[in-house]
Amino acid sequence: VQLQASGGGLVQAGDSLRLSCAASGNILSVRAMGWYRQTPGKERELVADITKDGDTNYAEFAKGRSTISRDNAKNTVSLQMNSLKPEDTAVYYCNAWAYHNLLGRTDFWGQGTLVTVSS
């Protein structure tokens, strides 16, 4: 599975931003897609993800400010982030994961896109 992310950039606190990610390859095995973020010295953390059936999961810091959506026909996932804060500054990674009975969960990652929120 290959993931191509787009969006990101420099915004001001309070602004909104939309990240998009397109999946290609063996997408039939993908169970869910989502977004993670990482700052220097910290572990990568989930922002939000969404299953093929549309079930969503948000990190506490993202609830109420973010909306994740998925277009199964286009194999894309988007993350709308509102009311951005300086602490949202991070590299955001698109993620997709597949599950196989023998291999278990396999994660795939996009190239990462930098979001910088200025105060």
Phi, psi and omega in degrees: 000130177248140182236131179240112183264153175213163184104197183087177179132196182257125178226170177261157177305135181095345180284173177243158181209149180235127175253140179231154182213132178248133180255145176215168182098218183279068187280348180297334182274353184285127179268324183207156175229155181187194182229138173239165175219158182212136173244158182306132177083359181239157178285155175293136183232149179291137170260305178194152172216167184214135180275174177299329181277356178095006176287132184248156179216126182238144169292155182303319184290343182264340183299134179084345181242347186229151175224125177255141180220160185219139175245100183294330180292326181260356181057046179234154173228141181231149178233115176264121180243127181243165178049050184295146181240157177305326180289354173278354178300123183185170168270126182257132183242132172283141182227145169222145177226144180240157179230130175234143184303323183271326186266341186077211182277136175235126180260142175238144185232143171279183188281350181088137177225134185276130173244123179240124180247115181269148182272000000 
